[in-house]
Amino acid sequence: MKAITTQDYTIHFNNEGYKALNQHLKASNYSKVFILCDTNTNIDCVPRFLSNIDTEIAYDILEIDAGEESKNLDICLGLWEALSEYGADRKSLIINIGGGVVTDLGGFVASTFKRGIDFINVPTSLLAMVDASVGGKTGIDLGALKNQIGVINTPKLIVVDTSFLETLPQLEMRSGLAEMLKHGLIYDEKYWNKLKDLSQSTLDDLDHLIYESIIIKKTIVEQDPTEQGLRKTLNYGHTLGHAIESYYMESDDKERLLHGEAIAIGIVLANYLSVKYCGFSEEKSNAIKTVIKAVYGHVEINEADLSPIIELLKYDKKNEHGNINFVLLETIGKPKTDCTVKNEDILEAFNFYKA
């Protein structure tokens, strides 16, 4: 696949990606390389990565526990201390090998250590390939509240090695698919139609779908890198989706939802609100719900869960002047930002999801 060049960096694919990375290492005169991974990617992905790297630069591996629970300030503190202890300086490089937690966290750690050192993302999950590692957003959670602390800062380059997806559990693949479905809904109905049924798709088909998804995100981000307008559309399904994800993360009696599972619910809810506020087709809303539930099944959300979920909306990053702002659809491929909705309509949206 042809490399995708953005305004600030280039996204390279598979073997060509390793060639580009080796050329970058040769040209950049780094003092030391630090590889950030989690307990899973250290086993499943780092050996393949290292077998493709040709450099004499010394490296250390920094490992964190896998999972969203590691995306916090305490882990950052431990990593900053480790970097200092192992002699990192402003000419050091961090290579983040992992899913969205690793690329978000690693980008933030690199962006703040000694006021900023270089980093490279090597996404290993579908979610990270099409979303988390692209666009320059870095950050950590504040308790159960998603991505409350962070900066926008771009990597030097990205290497997308789709062979890493062979190590990914099916649930994680399904989680990443939610972001691809979102890209279709906010940007391109033809792309959405390609994703509606992947039962006959090959791995080669998946490579092309990933490529298209990255192109969509890159196109949106380049027009609005700091999220003043158009980039907000990438939060479609995320206003309620993040609240649901946070609520299930902090509830002792709930089984934690993966990011994409929560966003899939958020998409169904946003579609209902789109019908109510933006004239979105009720027929299309029902059809999208059918697709989402065929892929993700049904999550039981009880009446007692609704009030605390809605309460969490006040922490959404799109909020301005006390207003909770939703991204809704006028039609597929035509989103509308900064929509305010009534709580009673949010409750109706949950009833639509549960029906």
Contacts in CASP RR format, 6 or more apart in sequence:
PFRMAT RR
TARGET T0000
AUTHOR 0000-0000-0000
METHOD contacts of the structure
MODEL  1
MKAITTQDYTIHFNNEGYKALNQHLKASNYSKVFILCDTNTNIDCVPRFL
SNIDTEIAYDILEIDAGEESKNLDICLGLWEALSEYGADRKSLIINIGGG
VVTDLGGFVASTFKRGIDFINVPTSLLAMVDASVGGKTGIDLGALKNQIG
VINTPKLIVVDTSFLETLPQLEMRSGLAEMLKHGLIYDEKYWNKLKDLSQ
STLDDLDHLIYESIIIKKTIVEQDPTEQGLRKTLNYGHTLGHAIESYYME
SDDKERLLHGEAIAIGIVLANYLSVKYCGFSEEKSNAIKTVIKAVYGHVE
INEADLSPIIELLKYDKKNEHGNINFVLLETIGKPKTDCTVKNEDILEAF
NFYKA
1 13 0 8 1.000
1 14 0 8 1.000
1 16 0 8 1.000
1 207 0 8 1.000
1 208 0 8 1.000
1 211 0 8 1.000
2 13 0 8 1.000
3 10 0 8 1.000
3 11 0 8 1.000
3 12 0 8 1.000
3 13 0 8 1.000
3 16 0 8 1.000
3 17 0 8 1.000
3 20 0 8 1.000
4 10 0 8 1.000
4 11 0 8 1.000
4 211 0 8 1.000
4 214 0 8 1.000
4 215 0 8 1.000
4 218 0 8 1.000
5 11 0 8 1.000
6 135 0 8 1.000
6 154 0 8 1.000
6 218 0 8 1.000
6 221 0 8 1.000
6 222 0 8 1.000
7 222 0 8 1.000
7 225 0 8 1.000
8 154 0 8 1.000
9 154 0 8 1.000
9 155 0 8 1.000
9 156 0 8 1.000
9 157 0 8 1.000
9 158 0 8 1.000
10 20 0 8 1.000
10 157 0 8 1.000
10 158 0 8 1.000
11 134 0 8 1.000
11 157 0 8 1.000
11 158 0 8 1.000
11 160 0 8 1.000
11 214 0 8 1.000
11 218 0 8 1.000
12 19 0 8 1.000
12 20 0 8 1.000
12 21 0 8 1.000
12 157 0 8 1.000
12 158 0 8 1.000
12 159 0 8 1.000
12 160 0 8 1.000
13 159 0 8 1.000
13 160 0 8 1.000
13 161 0 8 1.000
13 162 0 8 1.000
13 211 0 8 1.000
14 160 0 8 1.000
14 161 0 8 1.000
14 162 0 8 1.000
14 163 0 8 1.000
15 52 0 8 1.000
17 159 0 8 1.000
17 160 0 8 1.000
17 161 0 8 1.000
18 52 0 8 1.000
18 53 0 8 1.000
18 159 0 8 1.000
18 161 0 8 1.000
20 157 0 8 1.000
20 159 0 8 1.000
21 53 0 8 1.000
21 120 0 8 1.000
21 157 0 8 1.000
21 159 0 8 1.000
22 53 0 8 1.000
22 54 0 8 1.000
22 55 0 8 1.000
24 120 0 8 1.000
24 156 0 8 1.000
24 157 0 8 1.000
25 33 0 8 1.000
25 53 0 8 1.000
25 54 0 8 1.000
25 55 0 8 1.000
25 57 0 8 1.000
25 93 0 8 1.000
26 55 0 8 1.000
28 93 0 8 1.000
28 118 0 8 1.000
28 156 0 8 1.000
29 91 0 8 1.000
30 57 0 8 1.000
30 91 0 8 1.000
30 92 0 8 1.000
30 93 0 8 1.000
30 118 0 8 1.000
31 57 0 8 1.000
31 89 0 8 1.000
31 91 0 8 1.000
31 92 0 8 1.000
32 57 0 8 1.000
32 58 0 8 1.000
32 59 0 8 1.000
32 60 0 8 1.000
32 86 0 8 1.000
32 87 0 8 1.000
32 88 0 8 1.000
32 89 0 8 1.000
32 92 0 8 1.000
32 93 0 8 1.000
33 55 0 8 1.000
33 57 0 8 1.000
33 58 0 8 1.000
33 59 0 8 1.000
33 60 0 8 1.000
33 92 0 8 1.000
33 93 0 8 1.000
33 94 0 8 1.000
33 95 0 8 1.000
34 59 0 8 1.000
34 60 0 8 1.000
34 61 0 8 1.000
34 62 0 8 1.000
34 83 0 8 1.000
34 86 0 8 1.000
34 88 0 8 1.000
34 92 0 8 1.000
34 93 0 8 1.000
34 94 0 8 1.000
34 95 0 8 1.000
35 46 0 8 1.000
35 49 0 8 1.000
35 59 0 8 1.000
35 60 0 8 1.000
35 61 0 8 1.000
35 62 0 8 1.000
35 94 0 8 1.000
35 95 0 8 1.000
35 97 0 8 1.000
36 62 0 8 1.000
36 64 0 8 1.000
36 79 0 8 1.000
36 94 0 8 1.000
36 95 0 8 1.000
36 96 0 8 1.000
36 97 0 8 1.000
36 102 0 8 1.000
36 105 0 8 1.000
36 106 0 8 1.000
36 109 0 8 1.000
37 45 0 8 1.000
37 46 0 8 1.000
37 61 0 8 1.000
37 62 0 8 1.000
37 63 0 8 1.000
37 64 0 8 1.000
37 96 0 8 1.000
37 97 0 8 1.000
37 98 0 8 1.000
37 102 0 8 1.000
38 63 0 8 1.000
38 64 0 8 1.000
38 65 0 8 1.000
38 66 0 8 1.000
38 67 0 8 1.000
38 70 0 8 1.000
38 98 0 8 1.000
38 99 0 8 1.000
38 101 0 8 1.000
38 102 0 8 1.000
39 63 0 8 1.000
39 64 0 8 1.000
39 65 0 8 1.000
39 66 0 8 1.000
40 66 0 8 1.000
40 167 0 8 1.000
41 66 0 8 1.000
41 97 0 8 1.000
41 98 0 8 1.000
41 99 0 8 1.000
41 102 0 8 1.000
41 124 0 8 1.000
42 61 0 8 1.000
42 63 0 8 1.000
44 124 0 8 1.000
44 164 0 8 1.000
44 167 0 8 1.000
45 97 0 8 1.000
45 98 0 8 1.000
45 122 0 8 1.000
45 124 0 8 1.000
45 164 0 8 1.000
45 167 0 8 1.000
46 61 0 8 1.000
46 97 0 8 1.000
48 161 0 8 1.000
48 163 0 8 1.000
48 164 0 8 1.000
49 97 0 8 1.000
49 122 0 8 1.000
49 161 0 8 1.000
60 86 0 8 1.000
62 79 0 8 1.000
62 82 0 8 1.000
62 83 0 8 1.000
64 70 0 8 1.000
64 75 0 8 1.000
64 79 0 8 1.000
64 102 0 8 1.000
64 105 0 8 1.000
66 101 0 8 1.000
67 101 0 8 1.000
68 101 0 8 1.000
68 141 0 8 1.000
68 249 0 8 1.000
68 256 0 8 1.000
68 259 0 8 1.000
70 101 0 8 1.000
70 105 0 8 1.000
71 101 0 8 1.000
71 104 0 8 1.000
71 105 0 8 1.000
71 139 0 8 1.000
71 140 0 8 1.000
71 141 0 8 1.000
72 140 0 8 1.000
72 141 0 8 1.000
72 143 0 8 1.000
73 140 0 8 1.000
73 149 0 8 1.000
75 105 0 8 1.000
75 140 0 8 1.000
76 105 0 8 1.000
76 108 0 8 1.000
76 109 0 8 1.000
76 112 0 8 1.000
76 140 0 8 1.000
79 105 0 8 1.000
79 106 0 8 1.000
79 109 0 8 1.000
80 109 0 8 1.000
80 112 0 8 1.000
80 113 0 8 1.000
83 92 0 8 1.000
83 109 0 8 1.000
83 113 0 8 1.000
88 113 0 8 1.000
88 114 0 8 1.000
88 117 0 8 1.000
89 114 0 8 1.000
90 114 0 8 1.000
90 115 0 8 1.000
90 116 0 8 1.000
90 117 0 8 1.000
91 117 0 8 1.000
92 117 0 8 1.000
92 118 0 8 1.000
93 117 0 8 1.000
93 118 0 8 1.000
93 119 0 8 1.000
93 120 0 8 1.000
93 156 0 8 1.000
94 106 0 8 1.000
94 107 0 8 1.000
94 109 0 8 1.000
94 110 0 8 1.000
94 117 0 8 1.000
94 118 0 8 1.000
94 119 0 8 1.000
94 120 0 8 1.000
95 119 0 8 1.000
95 120 0 8 1.000
95 122 0 8 1.000
96 102 0 8 1.000
96 103 0 8 1.000
96 105 0 8 1.000
96 106 0 8 1.000
96 107 0 8 1.000
96 110 0 8 1.000
96 119 0 8 1.000
96 120 0 8 1.000
96 121 0 8 1.000
96 122 0 8 1.000
96 133 0 8 1.000
97 122 0 8 1.000
97 124 0 8 1.000
98 122 0 8 1.000
98 123 0 8 1.000
98 124 0 8 1.000
98 125 0 8 1.000
98 128 0 8 1.000
99 123 0 8 1.000
99 124 0 8 1.000
99 125 0 8 1.000
99 127 0 8 1.000
99 128 0 8 1.000
99 132 0 8 1.000
99 133 0 8 1.000
100 123 0 8 1.000
100 125 0 8 1.000
100 127 0 8 1.000
100 128 0 8 1.000
100 131 0 8 1.000
100 132 0 8 1.000
100 133 0 8 1.000
102 124 0 8 1.000
102 128 0 8 1.000
103 121 0 8 1.000
103 123 0 8 1.000
103 128 0 8 1.000
103 132 0 8 1.000
103 133 0 8 1.000
103 138 0 8 1.000
104 132 0 8 1.000
104 137 0 8 1.000
104 138 0 8 1.000
104 139 0 8 1.000
104 140 0 8 1.000
104 147 0 8 1.000
105 138 0 8 1.000
105 139 0 8 1.000
105 140 0 8 1.000
106 119 0 8 1.000
106 138 0 8 1.000
107 119 0 8 1.000
107 121 0 8 1.000
107 138 0 8 1.000
107 139 0 8 1.000
107 153 0 8 1.000
107 155 0 8 1.000
108 138 0 8 1.000
108 139 0 8 1.000
108 140 0 8 1.000
108 149 0 8 1.000
108 150 0 8 1.000
108 151 0 8 1.000
110 116 0 8 1.000
110 117 0 8 1.000
110 118 0 8 1.000
110 119 0 8 1.000
110 138 0 8 1.000
110 153 0 8 1.000
111 119 0 8 1.000
111 138 0 8 1.000
111 150 0 8 1.000
111 151 0 8 1.000
111 153 0 8 1.000
112 151 0 8 1.000
116 153 0 8 1.000
118 155 0 8 1.000
118 156 0 8 1.000
119 155 0 8 1.000
119 156 0 8 1.000
120 155 0 8 1.000
120 156 0 8 1.000
120 157 0 8 1.000
120 158 0 8 1.000
120 159 0 8 1.000
121 128 0 8 1.000
121 133 0 8 1.000
121 155 0 8 1.000
121 158 0 8 1.000
121 159 0 8 1.000
122 158 0 8 1.000
122 159 0 8 1.000
122 161 0 8 1.000
123 129 0 8 1.000
123 132 0 8 1.000
123 133 0 8 1.000
123 158 0 8 1.000
123 160 0 8 1.000
123 164 0 8 1.000
124 161 0 8 1.000
124 164 0 8 1.000
124 165 0 8 1.000
124 167 0 8 1.000
124 168 0 8 1.000
125 164 0 8 1.000
125 165 0 8 1.000
125 168 0 8 1.000
125 172 0 8 1.000
125 175 0 8 1.000
125 176 0 8 1.000
126 165 0 8 1.000
126 168 0 8 1.000
126 172 0 8 1.000
126 173 0 8 1.000
126 175 0 8 1.000
126 176 0 8 1.000
126 177 0 8 1.000
126 180 0 8 1.000
126 210 0 8 1.000
127 172 0 8 1.000
127 175 0 8 1.000
127 176 0 8 1.000
127 178 0 8 1.000
127 179 0 8 1.000
127 259 0 8 1.000
127 260 0 8 1.000
129 160 0 8 1.000
129 162 0 8 1.000
129 165 0 8 1.000
129 210 0 8 1.000
129 214 0 8 1.000
130 176 0 8 1.000
130 179 0 8 1.000
130 180 0 8 1.000
130 183 0 8 1.000
130 210 0 8 1.000
130 213 0 8 1.000
130 214 0 8 1.000
130 217 0 8 1.000
131 176 0 8 1.000
131 179 0 8 1.000
131 213 0 8 1.000
131 217 0 8 1.000
133 155 0 8 1.000
133 158 0 8 1.000
134 158 0 8 1.000
134 214 0 8 1.000
134 217 0 8 1.000
134 218 0 8 1.000
134 221 0 8 1.000
135 152 0 8 1.000
135 154 0 8 1.000
135 217 0 8 1.000
135 218 0 8 1.000
135 221 0 8 1.000
135 225 0 8 1.000
136 152 0 8 1.000
136 153 0 8 1.000
136 154 0 8 1.000
136 155 0 8 1.000
136 221 0 8 1.000
137 147 0 8 1.000
137 150 0 8 1.000
137 152 0 8 1.000
138 150 0 8 1.000
138 151 0 8 1.000
138 152 0 8 1.000
138 153 0 8 1.000
139 147 0 8 1.000
139 149 0 8 1.000
139 150 0 8 1.000
139 151 0 8 1.000
140 147 0 8 1.000
140 148 0 8 1.000
140 149 0 8 1.000
140 150 0 8 1.000
141 147 0 8 1.000
141 148 0 8 1.000
141 149 0 8 1.000
142 148 0 8 1.000
142 149 0 8 1.000
143 250 0 8 1.000
144 246 0 8 1.000
144 247 0 8 1.000
144 249 0 8 1.000
144 250 0 8 1.000
145 246 0 8 1.000
145 312 0 8 1.000
145 315 0 8 1.000
146 242 0 8 1.000
146 245 0 8 1.000
146 246 0 8 1.000
147 242 0 8 1.000
147 317 0 8 1.000
148 315 0 8 1.000
148 317 0 8 1.000
152 225 0 8 1.000
152 226 0 8 1.000
152 227 0 8 1.000
160 210 0 8 1.000
160 214 0 8 1.000
162 203 0 8 1.000
162 206 0 8 1.000
162 207 0 8 1.000
162 210 0 8 1.000
165 173 0 8 1.000
165 206 0 8 1.000
171 258 0 8 1.000
172 258 0 8 1.000
174 258 0 8 1.000
174 260 0 8 1.000
174 261 0 8 1.000
174 295 0 8 1.000
174 296 0 8 1.000
175 258 0 8 1.000
175 259 0 8 1.000
175 260 0 8 1.000
175 261 0 8 1.000
176 259 0 8 1.000
176 260 0 8 1.000
177 195 0 8 1.000
177 198 0 8 1.000
177 260 0 8 1.000
177 295 0 8 1.000
178 259 0 8 1.000
178 260 0 8 1.000
178 261 0 8 1.000
178 263 0 8 1.000
178 264 0 8 1.000
178 267 0 8 1.000
178 296 0 8 1.000
179 213 0 8 1.000
179 260 0 8 1.000
179 263 0 8 1.000
180 195 0 8 1.000
180 209 0 8 1.000
180 210 0 8 1.000
180 213 0 8 1.000
181 192 0 8 1.000
181 195 0 8 1.000
181 264 0 8 1.000
181 267 0 8 1.000
181 291 0 8 1.000
181 292 0 8 1.000
182 234 0 8 1.000
182 236 0 8 1.000
182 237 0 8 1.000
182 263 0 8 1.000
182 267 0 8 1.000
183 191 0 8 1.000
183 212 0 8 1.000
183 213 0 8 1.000
183 216 0 8 1.000
183 217 0 8 1.000
184 191 0 8 1.000
184 192 0 8 1.000
184 195 0 8 1.000
184 216 0 8 1.000
184 332 0 8 1.000
184 333 0 8 1.000
185 192 0 8 1.000
185 236 0 8 1.000
185 267 0 8 1.000
185 288 0 8 1.000
185 329 0 8 1.000
185 332 0 8 1.000
185 333 0 8 1.000
186 233 0 8 1.000
186 234 0 8 1.000
186 236 0 8 1.000
186 327 0 8 1.000
186 329 0 8 1.000
186 333 0 8 1.000
186 335 0 8 1.000
187 216 0 8 1.000
187 219 0 8 1.000
187 220 0 8 1.000
187 233 0 8 1.000
187 333 0 8 1.000
188 216 0 8 1.000
188 333 0 8 1.000
189 332 0 8 1.000
189 333 0 8 1.000
191 212 0 8 1.000
191 213 0 8 1.000
191 216 0 8 1.000
192 332 0 8 1.000
194 209 0 8 1.000
194 212 0 8 1.000
195 209 0 8 1.000
196 291 0 8 1.000
198 205 0 8 1.000
198 206 0 8 1.000
201 209 0 8 1.000
217 234 0 8 1.000
220 230 0 8 1.000
220 231 0 8 1.000
220 233 0 8 1.000
220 234 0 8 1.000
221 231 0 8 1.000
221 234 0 8 1.000
223 230 0 8 1.000
223 231 0 8 1.000
224 230 0 8 1.000
224 231 0 8 1.000
224 232 0 8 1.000
225 231 0 8 1.000
229 337 0 8 1.000
230 337 0 8 1.000
232 318 0 8 1.000
232 325 0 8 1.000
232 327 0 8 1.000
232 337 0 8 1.000
232 338 0 8 1.000
233 327 0 8 1.000
233 335 0 8 1.000
233 337 0 8 1.000
235 317 0 8 1.000
235 318 0 8 1.000
235 327 0 8 1.000
236 267 0 8 1.000
236 270 0 8 1.000
236 327 0 8 1.000
236 328 0 8 1.000
236 329 0 8 1.000
236 335 0 8 1.000
237 263 0 8 1.000
237 266 0 8 1.000
237 267 0 8 1.000
237 269 0 8 1.000
237 270 0 8 1.000
237 327 0 8 1.000
238 263 0 8 1.000
238 266 0 8 1.000
238 327 0 8 1.000
239 266 0 8 1.000
239 270 0 8 1.000
239 313 0 8 1.000
239 316 0 8 1.000
239 318 0 8 1.000
239 324 0 8 1.000
239 325 0 8 1.000
239 326 0 8 1.000
239 327 0 8 1.000
240 265 0 8 1.000
240 266 0 8 1.000
240 269 0 8 1.000
240 270 0 8 1.000
240 309 0 8 1.000
240 313 0 8 1.000
240 346 0 8 1.000
240 349 0 8 1.000
241 262 0 8 1.000
241 263 0 8 1.000
241 265 0 8 1.000
241 266 0 8 1.000
241 269 0 8 1.000
242 262 0 8 1.000
242 312 0 8 1.000
242 316 0 8 1.000
243 309 0 8 1.000
243 310 0 8 1.000
243 312 0 8 1.000
243 313 0 8 1.000
243 315 0 8 1.000
243 316 0 8 1.000
244 257 0 8 1.000
244 262 0 8 1.000
244 265 0 8 1.000
244 266 0 8 1.000
244 301 0 8 1.000
244 309 0 8 1.000
245 257 0 8 1.000
245 259 0 8 1.000
245 262 0 8 1.000
245 263 0 8 1.000
246 312 0 8 1.000
246 315 0 8 1.000
247 254 0 8 1.000
247 305 0 8 1.000
247 308 0 8 1.000
247 309 0 8 1.000
247 312 0 8 1.000
248 254 0 8 1.000
248 255 0 8 1.000
248 256 0 8 1.000
248 257 0 8 1.000
248 262 0 8 1.000
249 256 0 8 1.000
249 257 0 8 1.000
257 299 0 8 1.000
261 296 0 8 1.000
261 299 0 8 1.000
264 292 0 8 1.000
264 295 0 8 1.000
264 296 0 8 1.000
265 292 0 8 1.000
265 296 0 8 1.000
265 299 0 8 1.000
265 301 0 8 1.000
265 353 0 8 1.000
267 288 0 8 1.000
267 292 0 8 1.000
268 288 0 8 1.000
268 289 0 8 1.000
268 292 0 8 1.000
268 293 0 8 1.000
268 349 0 8 1.000
268 352 0 8 1.000
268 353 0 8 1.000
269 346 0 8 1.000
269 349 0 8 1.000
269 350 0 8 1.000
269 352 0 8 1.000
269 353 0 8 1.000
270 326 0 8 1.000
270 327 0 8 1.000
270 328 0 8 1.000
270 329 0 8 1.000
270 349 0 8 1.000
271 280 0 8 1.000
271 284 0 8 1.000
271 285 0 8 1.000
271 288 0 8 1.000
271 289 0 8 1.000
271 329 0 8 1.000
272 285 0 8 1.000
272 348 0 8 1.000
272 349 0 8 1.000
272 352 0 8 1.000
272 353 0 8 1.000
273 326 0 8 1.000
273 328 0 8 1.000
273 339 0 8 1.000
273 341 0 8 1.000
273 345 0 8 1.000
273 346 0 8 1.000
273 349 0 8 1.000
274 280 0 8 1.000
274 285 0 8 1.000
274 328 0 8 1.000
274 329 0 8 1.000
274 330 0 8 1.000
275 281 0 8 1.000
275 282 0 8 1.000
275 285 0 8 1.000
276 341 0 8 1.000
276 345 0 8 1.000
276 348 0 8 1.000
277 328 0 8 1.000
277 339 0 8 1.000
277 341 0 8 1.000
277 345 0 8 1.000
278 328 0 8 1.000
278 329 0 8 1.000
278 330 0 8 1.000
278 336 0 8 1.000
278 339 0 8 1.000
279 330 0 8 1.000
280 328 0 8 1.000
280 329 0 8 1.000
280 330 0 8 1.000
280 331 0 8 1.000
281 331 0 8 1.000
284 331 0 8 1.000
284 332 0 8 1.000
289 352 0 8 1.000
289 353 0 8 1.000
298 354 0 8 1.000
301 309 0 8 1.000
301 350 0 8 1.000
301 353 0 8 1.000
301 354 0 8 1.000
306 347 0 8 1.000
306 350 0 8 1.000
310 343 0 8 1.000
310 346 0 8 1.000
310 347 0 8 1.000
313 319 0 8 1.000
313 324 0 8 1.000
314 322 0 8 1.000
314 324 0 8 1.000
316 324 0 8 1.000
316 325 0 8 1.000
318 325 0 8 1.000
318 327 0 8 1.000
318 337 0 8 1.000
318 338 0 8 1.000
319 325 0 8 1.000
320 338 0 8 1.000
323 338 0 8 1.000
323 340 0 8 1.000
324 340 0 8 1.000
324 341 0 8 1.000
325 337 0 8 1.000
325 338 0 8 1.000
325 339 0 8 1.000
325 340 0 8 1.000
326 339 0 8 1.000
326 340 0 8 1.000
326 341 0 8 1.000
327 335 0 8 1.000
327 336 0 8 1.000
327 337 0 8 1.000
327 339 0 8 1.000
328 335 0 8 1.000
328 336 0 8 1.000
328 339 0 8 1.000
329 335 0 8 1.000
329 336 0 8 1.000
330 336 0 8 1.000
END
